[in-house]
Amino acid sequence: MPKIIVVGFDGATWDIINPLIAHGALPAFETLMNESTWGSMESTMPPMTIPAWISMFSGLTPEQLGLFDFNKVIVGKKAVETRLVNSSDCSGSLLWDILSRRTMKSLVLNIPGTYPPYPIEGHLIGLDFTPLERCTYPFELEQLLTEKHNLVLIRENQHQFLKGGKAALDMIRKEETMVLDVAMSFCRAYEYDIAVVRFGIPDHVSHHSLDENVMRECHFFMDNLLQHIREIPCEYLILVSDHGIKKGEKLFHINTYLEDMGFFSMGTRERLREFGDKAIITLGKRVVGETKRLGTEHRDFTSMETIQRKKSAAFAYSAIPTQFCPLYITDNSAREAIVQRLKQCEYVKNIHDVKCQDGPAALVESSCQIAARPGKAHIGYQPRWYHDMKGIFLIQGKDVRKGHHIDCSIYDIAPTLLHMLGVAIPDGLTGRILEEAFEESSEIRKRIPQYAKASAHERNEEERVKDSIRILGKLGRL
């Protein structure tokens, strides 16, 4: 049995969970909350799925990691290109990398950003944002998943996600059931120090339906999943989410604003809008074979090929609208003018400088959601679920305070887990140990934290990159 089980619900928020608990609709969540310390967890800026999960288990910011979106944006002299983020893009060590060097075993199940898989002590299984082939380490696990856990069914029905509606929702339920089955089977069959298991809901549901009843049904299903997870023996159970979700409709079309200010140029704006939903499918197939449950009808991908690179001093790029949008400045001589114009815009709340060699120049913050895709005006309206900064955190187990409330940051998870496992925390991490979640008399709270130089935790980057390239090559993705 694992000492610690971390369960992630992508996009979960107390703003939806608590009202349902008040109506007696989520008994597993209610029981667990009464036995635990819990609160809101602030996500990354921007609150994007892949950077957020990687930040959670590294303790590093998107700026430190060089990850700001689902995609890496490569600004060349003649063109701007994008590709899906993969595991070799992460510039820091993750929790399971650090544990592996101490021969401590991890189960890493369905964590975005871990494809292509690479060697760890334990098992690494990628599902979301993968082609569902060559997505495990060790590689022979794929055969086990195929024979005993319906991997073939999930793989062969990926087109259902692109249809949307009931077909997509049914497929989501089947895959989350598969994740549960794998988690329970592996935790019973193998010895782990920690098991990290992520379910893609409610986020996936939010990209396919605005119906409140559908979202409630999703949470009933989440409660059922949680009830089963609690059957796995462990010392500590932790619930997390990478971000929250909330409904909204107001959009700030930032590239339209930049275009009107003379800093951005498209070959044809209408061509961009027509291309938008197709871009993610083309990009996804190019990188991972099949686009998997990315909800194209709600994504905000921009065709980089339509940007007039030589005439654009800046552009904004984001896979989906959030209140934060990466801004890329390609003409440094115009930087001050661009920033000043944006500060004068009534829809811009703040501009956060970014110091990252391969990243954006800044993150633009707005009081509404920022859409990278140009629109007919600076402001548009589209009802939808949006990513929110408030995720969830909960910890239950030995010597954990019961009924205690604590708010934290997504960066606090990695140092807290390392401390709980008695492993030295690398310097340079942004977060802190959530020691107040434990009783004052507890061994974990009394234990003096140990720290180590980050270099002591660095993985063999050359070996990992070679392994990733080898896997991509076998899949014909290079």
Steps between C-alpha positions, in 0.01 A plus 500: 500500500621856439584717798342800328231514233458830317173518306458776245168615359581727206313829536333419834384794712338532842262753342318205342582226752391680819143587389448138394630381837256736671218317320635159605592409142870416551530267801859391429622859472305600812638218713854569385476873566385436857810286556752732338668834455383666182479829313551679170822465306620782276602381155774613265488812285351419256287216645576256219479122535848383399706776666285480814543125553873520430535797738306311766739206500821698451438800727620721213318782327414502128776759465754263658374207294462690173141372465204735459247315288405169341744598226854620465514815289812527286561849364726486197634777279251424224218313671337405828442132564331299773510141618347309787704502822676172574694358793839613369388865517501507880819662627467385862478178698158363592405330825538148357838588348629599844353190664641273229854600594429365845351179355160611632217378281219706347187434300446793264166458326350736241706810581516737198846592381658160572490376139721359354551283811845458649661275762398543864497270802149364476247552222421797276178480296388782273149521355393859441700691238650176366425278199422215744791300363855481635363704789627295795818427688592221510379453143359153564231655721319596182425135429360460851279807454384364166414155632346591835399866500325576168779712352406379151139613550612846611751527214255390232231742613704821514289646219209515744669788681501708184127446451421672829164469672380173652750287305791690652349496849448123482859453388627719783317283754650182350852633513471633856372155600810353337724737699329386821540132409869543422562697820329243723657203322855637506484627859394154613753313288811715550680675783529877458619780724256731325223464242397803295172448316322762288145497371426736209165613641331740550724685250425270206127525564522881514639503145205301368194630683367817662206312650493534881333159529785339307753664734309376804493147359873529443551580868282209608731281292806664659358419843463137397859490373619648830305242699682221314840670536447507877493121497875500421696475829739792553631722778407826330245595237540835326256662256614770259400675180714690254252787477132570551224576251233767488245622251545822307434652161704819458814471285777750436641439151852614573645446152221710352600778738868460408407507132304820538796653685725410206707232674347185352419391147310207356495397137124464522311524827203306363735223390625476856151463643413234243822315572484524879316181591686299237838609627491294817403187306779550248752585770395214726514240224839626392643461850322207662316320224146567618358801675365376826216659688609861460153636429572684176170683505621689807868547424661822397784383281644752260653410166855624535543453126265791432698752706693745287820456698690794352208738559420382854690654789303290747233234528315320777459124503293273722334164438189599691378827650592572862551828685872477415645488150866465395623796295787451255691810391698441182625858456680613815524857372120519527480333843446815706234632262317165499497477879382859538215448253389188683512678836270765355246238392196493728485120480858447621532462876875439525808402303738252661856492366638157416869415514529184296731448205255303287177636643278804456608851589209547739167370623208734441234486771142609442185523711333282235620205293762571233456336160802475272284454194417838342136605499286760330550738794717532809227339710292198411256274681496121511342311793731222615684348794837666557807397695514676836790560738335323796561127512449262792727354768416240765710273717378219724697249703714432803538806728332730246281766661129432453257768388785746455498752214816596313557690177816427307686529172546235235876535561459377860411145397847376395691619809224372728504154340880479510501598868231241578713235330815606685680618187714814477333790320702654213571868534336733250150366556235770525269334751512415870425203725137502614596403854190662653290222346645263762447481875772678698592174669543313170836363392471668159445843655783456750739372234763752393476557123802392298615692194741420218653683208286471190793341317469200729155438355577564135411211276717386212352739245699357210379148575140612539498702178651207309233270643222740400643539148526123465133452593381780271711353221338159538161666477601688186450838668839644403 
